[in-house]
Amino acid sequence: MKNNEGTNQSTDKSESELIDTFISQFPPEVQSKLQTLRQVIREAAPEAKEKISYQMPTFVLAGNLVHYSAFKHHIGFYPGASGIAVFKDELSKYKGAKGSVQFPMDQPLPYDLISRIVKYRVMENKEKAGQN
């Protein structure tokens, strides 16, 4: 039964479809990295919703958790300044800025580290939401 087409559930589905479309614009090897990254984030933040924000895939739970995208030579991962600061030693081998890190395209993504950063951001956002 496909009676739920056009209901409120389509909002989440359409966001997911937008992200699928976003990922599909990249070459297959990049798509694979982005899909795996997306799955790692989902597993680390199962309550989070997906949307497009700042023209890139974003996970949201009590505010933005992380954004990610692909570029010619790297995968950009944007956990915000706190997500970078807490893991600065482990991230020191990568290029980055206050709230972002660049994972080189020619190296495996550090999925365990990414998972820990996302879990930290979930905890941080939930704590902030509880204070309001």
N, C-alpha and C positions, 0 to 999 in steps of 0.2 A: 504494500500500500504506500503510494507516494502522495498522500494527501497533505503532507506538511509543507509542500512547496508554496512559497508566498507568505508563510507565517513568520513570526518574529525570529524563529530559528534561522531564517535565511540571512540575518544580519551577521551572525558568527560565521556561517558558511561562506558568505560572500567575502568576508575579510580573509578567511582561509584561502579562498579561491584567488583573491588578489595576490596573496603571498605565493601561492603556487605559480601564478602567472609571472610574478616578479622573478622567481627562481628560474623559471623556464627560459628566460631571455639569455641566460649564460651558457657557455659551452658545457657539454656533458660532464667533464671532469670537475668543473666548478659547481655545477648543479649538485653533484654527489656530495661535495664538501658542505654546501649550504643545507642540503636535506639532512645530513648527519648532524650538523650543528643545530639545526632546528629541533631534531629529535632529542638531542642531549639537553637542550634548554627545556623542552616539554617535560622530560623525565625529572629534571631538577626543580621544576616549578609547575607541577601538574594542575594547580588551580588557576594558573595565569591564562589570560586571553591573548589572542594575537590580533594585531592590527598593523596598518601601515601608518607610520609617523615619521616625520622628517624624511619622507620619500624612501623609507626602508622598513623591512620587517621589524616589528617591535613586540615584545611581550610585556603585558601590563598586569599588575596585581597591586592594588592600593597605590597606584601611580606607575610610571614607567619603570620596568626592571632593567631590560637590556634591549639594545638595537643591534642589528648586524647587517652587513652588506658585503658585496664582492667588488673588487677593483682589479685593474690589470695585473698587478703584482702581489696583491694581498687580500685577505679577508679582514674587513674592519669589524671590530667588536667593541660595543659602546656600553659598558656597565655603569657609567657615571664616575665621577671623581672618587667617591668612596670605594667603589668596587676595584678601582685601580690602586688606590692608596693601601688598602688592606693587604693586597697581594703583590705589592711593588717588587719585592725581592724575586718572586717567581716570574714576574713579568719583565724583569730588567733586561732580559736578552732580546726583547722585541721592541720595535719602534712604537712610539705612542705619544699621547699627550695627556692632559689632566684627566680626561674622562674616557679615553679610548686606547685601544691597542691594535697594532697591525700584525697579523699572523701571515708570514710569507707564503705565497701560493705554492712554492716548491718544497715546503716542509709539511709534515703531518700536523694537524691541529691538535693542541693539547686539551683533549676533551675532558680529562679528569679535572684539570685546572679550571676550565670553563664551567663545568658542573659546580665546582665549589664556589666560584664567584657568583653564579646565579643563585645558589642556595643562600649565600650571604646576603645578596640583594633582597631575596624574599623575606628573610628574617628582618632586615633593616626596614623595609617598607611596611611590614606588619607592625613592627614596634612603633614606627612613626604614626601609623594610622590609629593605633591604640591610644596614643597620647592626645589625639584630637578630640 
